[in-house]
């Protein structure tokens, strides 16, 4: 349990939940310009940046914890492209 990157996992979970909730509620229950949607997207973006910074720190400095996303995945264009393809769904019409 000491090797688990708890902070990285929580940052990833919170950022993902906020962006998914904002996209699910925008245009349905709240307008896109509402403070609810905009604030959730801004907070999610901040959490994503904190997540990336934390993962870099854990990968570079900490030898006890295993990072959720090792920094070598983010530096690799192929791995980054694969992760972005998973995060950004393409239109399947």
N, C-alpha and C positions, 0 to 999 in steps of 0.2 A: 504493500500500500504506500510505502514511502516513495516509490519510484513513479507513482502516478502524478501527472501534472494537473492538479486539481484546479488551479487558477486558470490555466489555459483552457481546460474543459469547460469551466463556468463562463469564461469570456466568449468562447465559441458558441455555447448554448444560448446565452443571453442575446448575442448579436444576431444569431439566426432566428430566434423566436421573434425579436423585435422587427426585423425586416420582413419576415413572413406575415406577421400580424398586420403590419402597415400595408402590405400589398393586398392582403385578403380583405381588409376593411375599406380601403380607398375606392371610392366610386360606388360602394354598396351601402355602407352605413354612414360613412363620413365622406365628404368631398375631398378631392385630392389636395385642395388648398387649405384644408383644415389644420389647425394647430396640432391635433392628435396625430395625423399622418406625418406631417413634416417633422414634428419633434421625435417621433419614433424612428424615422429614417436618419435623422441627425445623430441621435443617441446610438443607433445601430452602427453608423459609420465610425463614430468615435470608438465604440467597442471593437470593431474590426481592426482599427489602427492599433489599439492597445493590445489586441490579440497577436497581431503580427510582431509588434515590438517585444512582447513577452516571449513569444516563441523563438525569436532571434536570441534573446537573452538566455533562455533555457538551453538552446542548442549550443551557444558559444561558451557560456560560463559555467553552467551547472552540470556536473557529471553524475548527480544523484538521481534526478528526475528524467523521465523519458518524455520528450515533447510530443504534443498531440500531432503537430505538423512540423517535422524537422525542417530546418532552414534550407537544406539542400533541395528539398522539394520546391520551395518558393524560388530559389535561384535557377532551377532548371526550367527552360522554356517549354519543354515537352510536358513535364509534370504540371506546371502552372496552367498550360493550355487545357490539359485534361481536367483539372479542378475547375477551371472557368466554364468548361462545357457542361459539367455537372451542375454548377450553380446557376448558369444562364440557360434556361430551356429554350430550345429552338421551336419555331412554329411548325406543328406537325400536320398542317392541313393538306 
